[in-house]
C-alpha cells in the first residue's frame, strides 16, 4: 500500500506532496548502469576486432611496399578487406607487375647486347696474337680488358639478385678478410660482433667501394663500429672527391667530370642495390682527409 500526504498552501495556492523516501527510490538504477557499461564494452570489443581486420591488409601492403622499394622480389597480395582496401591492393599489384615487366625487358635487352659484344671481343683478342708490334698489341689488349670489365659491370647491374641465405658472420673477421688485398688502407677501428647478413653481397659491396677509392686516392681509412643495434662502416680517402650529389652518385651511368673516361658509372648503383638487399643504408659525405666519405649502416 502506498501512503502519501498532500498539503495545500492557501496563501500562494500551491500543492505539496509528501511521499516516503523508500517509495520513490529505484532499486534497478545500479543494475541499469552496469548493463549499459557491459553493452558498451561488448560493442567496443566488436569494433576493435572489426577495425583490426580492416587494418591487417594495409599492414601487409606496407611490408610488401617497403620490400619492393628495396629491390626485393615480392609476391602479389591477395585483395582482402573493405572494397576500398581491395581496390588499393589490386592497383598496387598491377603497378608492381608493370614495373617488373619493364625492368625485365630492359634487363633482357642489355644482357643480350652485352653477351653479343663479348663474342667479337673474344675473336679480336685471339687475332691480336698475330700482331708483332708489342706496343700496339698491348694497347689493344688493354682496351679489350677494359671493355670486358665494362660488360661485366653491365651484367652485374642487370642481374636479378637472388636472396642468398643469411649467414652469421663476425664483423671484424670479414673486414680483415676484405682489406688484406689493399696495401694503402688503414683500419682505425674494427669492432667484433656476430652479425646476421648475406655475406657475399656485403663483401662485393665493400670491395666495390674500396676499388673505387683505390683508383683515385693514395690512402684509405676505414672504421667499423658496433653502436646499439647498428653496424656502421665508414670508408674515407684522401683523393680529389667528387662534384656529384648523393643522388647522382648512385644513379646508373652517371660519372663525374674527373672520371668521364673511366668505368661505367654503375659501381655505386650496384653497391646501393646490394646494401638495400641487406636492409642497410648507403650515405655519402665529405671526408676529413679531403676525398669522399662512404657510410654504410646495417641493422643487427
Residue pairs with C-beta under 8 A, 6 or more apart in sequence:
2 19
2 23
3 20
4 17
4 18
4 19
4 20
4 23
5 17
5 18
5 19
6 15
6 16
6 17
6 18
7 15
7 16
7 17
7 18
8 14
8 15
8 16
9 15
9 16
53 81
54 81
54 82
54 85
56 80
56 81
57 77
57 79
57 80
57 81
57 85
57 86
57 89
58 81
58 85
60 77
61 77
61 88
61 89
61 92
64 74
64 75
64 77
64 92
65 92
67 74
68 74
68 96
70 276
70 277
70 279
71 161
71 273
71 276
71 277
72 163
72 276
72 277
73 160
73 163
74 96
76 93
76 96
76 97
77 89
77 92
77 93
78 89
79 85
79 86
79 87
79 89
79 90
79 93
80 86
80 89
81 89
106 158
107 158
107 159
107 160
110 154
110 157
110 158
111 155
111 158
113 154
114 151
114 154
114 155
115 155
117 147
117 151
118 148
118 151
121 144
121 147
121 148
121 151
124 140
124 144
125 141
125 144
128 137
128 140
128 141
128 144
129 137
131 137
131 140
150 263
150 264
153 263
153 264
153 266
153 267
153 270
154 264
154 266
156 266
156 270
157 252
157 266
157 269
157 270
157 273
161 201
161 273
161 274
161 277
163 198
163 277
164 198
164 200
164 201
165 198
166 196
166 197
166 198
167 196
167 197
167 198
167 199
168 194
168 195
168 196
169 194
169 195
169 196
169 197
169 199
170 192
170 193
170 194
170 195
171 190
171 191
171 192
171 193
171 194
171 195
171 224
171 226
171 231
172 190
172 191
172 192
172 193
172 224
173 192
174 199
174 202
174 203
175 187
175 190
175 206
175 222
175 224
175 233
176 187
176 190
177 203
178 203
178 206
178 207
178 210
179 185
179 187
179 210
179 222
182 210
182 214
182 220
184 214
184 217
184 218
184 219
184 220
185 210
185 219
185 220
185 221
185 222
186 219
186 220
186 221
186 222
187 222
187 223
187 224
188 221
188 222
188 223
189 223
189 224
189 225
190 222
190 224
191 224
191 225
191 226
193 226
193 231
193 300
195 231
195 298
195 300
196 300
197 278
197 298
198 277
198 278
201 274
201 277
201 278
202 274
202 275
202 278
202 298
204 270
204 274
205 270
205 271
205 274
205 275
205 296
206 233
206 235
206 296
208 267
208 268
208 270
208 271
209 235
209 268
209 271
209 294
209 296
210 220
210 235
211 267
212 267
212 268
213 220
213 235
213 237
213 239
213 291
213 292
213 294
214 220
215 259
215 262
216 237
216 239
216 240
216 258
216 259
216 291
217 237
217 238
217 239
217 291
218 238
218 239
219 237
219 238
219 289
220 235
220 236
220 237
221 235
221 236
221 237
221 287
221 289
222 233
222 234
222 235
222 236
223 232
223 233
223 234
224 231
224 232
224 233
225 231
225 232
226 232
226 300
229 299
229 300
230 297
230 298
230 299
230 300
231 297
231 298
231 300
232 295
232 296
232 297
233 295
233 296
233 297
234 293
234 294
234 295
234 296
235 293
235 294
235 296
236 287
236 288
236 289
236 291
236 292
236 293
236 294
237 287
237 289
237 291
237 292
238 287
238 289
238 290
238 291
239 290
239 291
239 292
240 258
240 290
240 291
241 286
241 287
241 290
241 291
241 292
242 249
242 256
242 258
242 292
243 256
243 257
243 258
244 254
244 256
246 283
246 284
248 254
249 268
249 284
250 268
250 269
250 271
250 272
250 282
251 269
252 265
252 266
252 269
253 264
253 265
253 266
254 265
255 262
255 263
255 265
268 282
271 282
272 282
275 281
275 282
275 296
276 282
278 298
279 298
279 299
280 296
280 297
280 298
280 299
281 296
281 297
282 294
282 295
282 296
283 294
283 295
283 296
283 297
284 292
284 293
284 294
284 295
285 292
285 293
285 295
286 292
286 293
287 293
